[in-house]
């Protein structure tokens, strides 16, 4: 088993690409002890991406693995905030202000 797997996110992380992203995330969770999502290339993002990340983090957690985000652009961080989810592990609900 590899030490970690880095998965580079595409420019489009929306409903349009959700099925492909889900497959990539599931394969990556099975591929290493730590999954890092490099988000530098993200240009378009919606709540679907947030849902996929949270689901992947939960799946990874059940397997005793970690999932982290790196190079998160402001647009992606804003999608997490709009969903009420922290844009970092453990991806918990953020407290209401």
PASEBA-1860 file (N, C-alpha, C; in nm, 3 decimals):
! residues 97
1> XXXXXXXX> 0.084/-0.118/0.000/0.000/0.000/0.000/0.088/0.124/0.000 ~ 0.054/0.221/-0.082/0.130/0.345/-0.092/0.110/0.430/0.033 ~ 0.208/0.519/0.059/0.198/0.610/0.173/0.081/0.705/0.157 ~ 0.065/0.761/0.038/-0.049/0.848/0.010/-0.075/0.852/-0.141 ~ -0.193/0.895/-0.174/-0.234/0.912/-0.312/-0.274/1.058/-0.328 ~ -0.221/1.125/-0.430/-0.262/1.262/-0.461/-0.346/1.256/-0.587 ~ -0.465/1.310/-0.578/-0.558/1.315/-0.690/-0.576/1.461/-0.728 ~ -0.543/1.494/-0.852/-0.557/1.632/-0.901/-0.700/1.652/-0.949
9> XXXXXXXX> -0.767/1.747/-0.889/-0.904/1.778/-0.927/-0.906/1.853/-1.060 ~ -1.008/1.828/-1.143/-1.018/1.898/-1.271/-1.069/2.041/-1.253 ~ -1.068/2.116/-1.362/-1.117/2.255/-1.358/-1.266/2.260/-1.326 ~ -1.341/2.164/-1.376/-1.486/2.160/-1.355/-1.521/2.055/-1.251 ~ -1.561/2.101/-1.134/-1.603/2.012/-1.024/-1.749/2.044/-0.992 ~ -1.836/2.012/-1.087/-1.978/2.042/-1.074/-2.059/1.915/-1.098 ~ -2.189/1.928/-1.094/-2.279/1.816/-1.121/-2.245/1.749/-1.253 ~ -2.202/1.828/-1.349/-2.169/1.777/-1.482/-2.061/1.669/-1.478
17> XXXXXXXX> -1.967/1.680/-1.383/-1.854/1.587/-1.375/-1.861/1.495/-1.253 ~ -1.972/1.499/-1.182/-1.982/1.428/-1.054/-1.960/1.277/-1.066 ~ -2.015/1.215/-1.167/-2.002/1.070/-1.179/-1.856/1.029/-1.199 ~ -1.785/1.100/-1.284/-1.644/1.069/-1.306/-1.562/1.097/-1.180 ~ -1.590/1.209/-1.115/-1.519/1.242/-0.990/-1.544/1.137/-0.883 ~ -1.667/1.090/-0.872/-1.699/0.988/-0.773/-1.616/0.862/-0.798 ~ -1.608/0.819/-0.922/-1.529/0.702/-0.955/-1.382/0.721/-0.922 ~ -1.329/0.839/-0.954/-1.188/0.869/-0.925/-1.163/0.870/-0.774
25> XXXXXXXX> -1.255/0.929/-0.699/-1.238/0.936/-0.554/-1.245/0.797/-0.490 ~ -1.340/0.716/-0.534/-1.350/0.580/-0.479/-1.225/0.499/-0.509 ~ -1.174/0.508/-0.630/-1.052/0.436/-0.667/-0.933/0.485/-0.584 ~ -0.926/0.616/-0.563/-0.815/0.673/-0.488/-0.819/0.634/-0.340 ~ -0.939/0.627/-0.283/-0.953/0.586/-0.142/-0.898/0.445/-0.123 ~ -0.916/0.363/-0.224/-0.866/0.226/-0.216/-0.717/0.218/-0.242 ~ -0.656/0.326/-0.290/-0.518/0.322/-0.334/-0.411/0.361/-0.235 ~ -0.445/0.413/-0.118/-0.339/0.458/-0.029/-0.385/0.477/0.113
33> XXXXXXXX> -0.291/0.511/0.199/-0.323/0.531/0.339/-0.370/0.674/0.366 ~ -0.341/0.763/0.275/-0.383/0.903/0.289/-0.416/0.955/0.150 ~ -0.528/1.019/0.137/-0.571/1.075/0.009/-0.563/1.226/0.017 ~ -0.492/1.285/-0.078/-0.480/1.430/-0.086/-0.542/1.473/-0.217 ~ -0.638/1.565/-0.209/-0.702/1.621/-0.327/-0.637/1.755/-0.357 ~ -0.565/1.762/-0.469/-0.502/1.887/-0.510/-0.606/1.966/-0.589 ~ -0.650/2.075/-0.533/-0.763/2.152/-0.588/-0.720/2.274/-0.666 ~ -0.592/2.289/-0.694/-0.540/2.410/-0.757/-0.605/2.442/-0.891
41> XXXXXXXX> -0.644/2.341/-0.968/-0.697/2.364/-1.102/-0.847/2.395/-1.105 ~ -0.914/2.386/-0.991/-1.059/2.406/-0.989/-1.094/2.549/-1.029 ~ -1.183/2.558/-1.129/-1.234/2.688/-1.174/-1.385/2.699/-1.151 ~ -1.456/2.588/-1.169/-1.601/2.583/-1.150/-1.631/2.477/-1.045 ~ -1.712/2.514/-0.948/-1.742/2.422/-0.839/-1.884/2.450/-0.790 ~ -1.951/2.346/-0.746/-2.082/2.363/-0.684/-2.092/2.268/-0.565 ~ -2.209/2.264/-0.505/-2.227/2.186/-0.383/-2.206/2.036/-0.407 ~ -2.218/1.992/-0.531/-2.194/1.852/-0.563/-2.052/1.812/-0.524
49> XXXXXXXX> -1.956/1.900/-0.549/-1.817/1.873/-0.511/-1.805/1.858/-0.360 ~ -1.870/1.946/-0.287/-1.868/1.939/-0.141/-1.924/1.804/-0.095 ~ -2.036/1.763/-0.152/-2.097/1.635/-0.116/-2.004/1.519/-0.146 ~ -1.938/1.523/-0.260/-1.845/1.415/-0.296/-1.727/1.408/-0.200 ~ -1.672/1.524/-0.164/-1.559/1.527/-0.071/-1.600/1.473/0.065 ~ -1.715/1.517/0.115/-1.762/1.470/0.246/-1.786/1.319/0.243 ~ -1.848/1.269/0.137/-1.873/1.125/0.125/-1.741/1.048/0.117 ~ -1.647/1.099/0.039/-1.517/1.032/0.027/-1.442/1.032/0.160
57> XXXXXXXX> -1.451/1.144/0.233/-1.385/1.152/0.364/-1.446/1.051/0.461 ~ -1.577/1.035/0.457/-1.643/0.938/0.545/-1.603/0.795/0.506 ~ -1.599/0.767/0.376/-1.557/0.635/0.331/-1.413/0.608/0.372 ~ -1.327/0.706/0.352/-1.187/0.692/0.392/-1.177/0.669/0.542 ~ -1.253/0.747/0.619/-1.250/0.734/0.765/-1.291/0.596/0.813 ~ -1.393/0.538/0.749/-1.436/0.403/0.787/-1.326/0.300/0.760 ~ -1.238/0.331/0.669/-1.126/0.242/0.637/-1.001/0.278/0.715 ~ -1.013/0.376/0.804/-0.899/0.418/0.883/-0.801/0.506/0.806
65> XXXXXXXX> -0.849/0.569/0.699/-0.765/0.653/0.615/-0.801/0.800/0.634 ~ -0.711/0.887/0.593/-0.734/1.032/0.603/-0.755/1.089/0.463 ~ -0.829/1.197/0.455/-0.849/1.271/0.331/-0.824/1.418/0.360 ~ -0.739/1.481/0.279/-0.707/1.622/0.296/-0.720/1.695/0.163 ~ -0.745/1.824/0.170/-0.748/1.911/0.053/-0.624/1.999/0.055 ~ -0.569/2.026/-0.062/-0.458/2.120/-0.072/-0.484/2.215/-0.188 ~ -0.427/2.333/-0.179/-0.441/2.435/-0.284/-0.587/2.467/-0.316 ~ -0.667/2.481/-0.212/-0.809/2.506/-0.229/-0.833/2.651/-0.272
73> XXXXXXXX> -0.885/2.673/-0.394/-0.911/2.811/-0.437/-1.030/2.871/-0.361 ~ -1.039/3.002/-0.362/-1.147/3.071/-0.291/-1.285/3.026/-0.336 ~ -1.301/2.998/-0.466/-1.432/2.956/-0.516/-1.475/2.823/-0.455 ~ -1.382/2.731/-0.435/-1.414/2.602/-0.375/-1.440/2.618/-0.225 ~ -1.359/2.699/-0.159/-1.380/2.723/-0.016/-1.518/2.787/0.006 ~ -1.558/2.876/-0.085/-1.689/2.941/-0.074/-1.802/2.838/-0.089 ~ -1.784/2.739/-0.175/-1.886/2.634/-0.190/-1.903/2.557/-0.060 ~ -1.793/2.529/0.008/-1.802/2.462/0.138/-1.875/2.551/0.238
81> XXXXXXXX> -1.841/2.678/0.242/-1.907/2.770/0.336/-2.056/2.779/0.308 ~ -2.096/2.788/0.179/-2.238/2.795/0.144/-2.312/2.669/0.190 ~ -2.243/2.556/0.189/-2.304/2.430/0.232/-2.301/2.414/0.384 ~ -2.233/2.505/0.453/-2.224/2.496/0.598/-2.126/2.390/0.645 ~ -2.027/2.360/0.561/-1.929/2.257/0.591/-1.790/2.320/0.597 ~ -1.710/2.278/0.694/-1.573/2.327/0.703/-1.492/2.276/0.584 ~ -1.413/2.361/0.518/-1.337/2.320/0.400/-1.206/2.250/0.433 ~ -1.206/2.174/0.539/-1.087/2.098/0.581/-1.132/1.980/0.665
89> XXXXXXXX> -1.046/1.881/0.675/-1.079/1.763/0.756/-1.106/1.808/0.899 ~ -1.205/1.755/0.964/-1.289/1.641/0.929/-1.418/1.676/0.854 ~ -1.425/1.794/0.792/-1.539/1.836/0.709/-1.670/1.835/0.788 ~ -1.664/1.887/0.910/-1.784/1.897/0.995/-1.864/2.020/0.957 ~ -1.988/2.020/1.004/-2.072/2.138/0.986/-2.009/2.255/1.061 ~ -2.009/2.370/0.996/-1.954/2.489/1.061/-2.062/2.550/1.149 ~ -2.023/2.608/1.262/-2.124/2.669/1.349/-2.187/2.791/1.284 ~ -2.313/2.809/1.309/-2.385/2.926/1.257/-2.337/3.051/1.330
97> X> -2.328/3.159/1.257/-2.284/3.286/1.318/-2.401/3.366/1.364
END
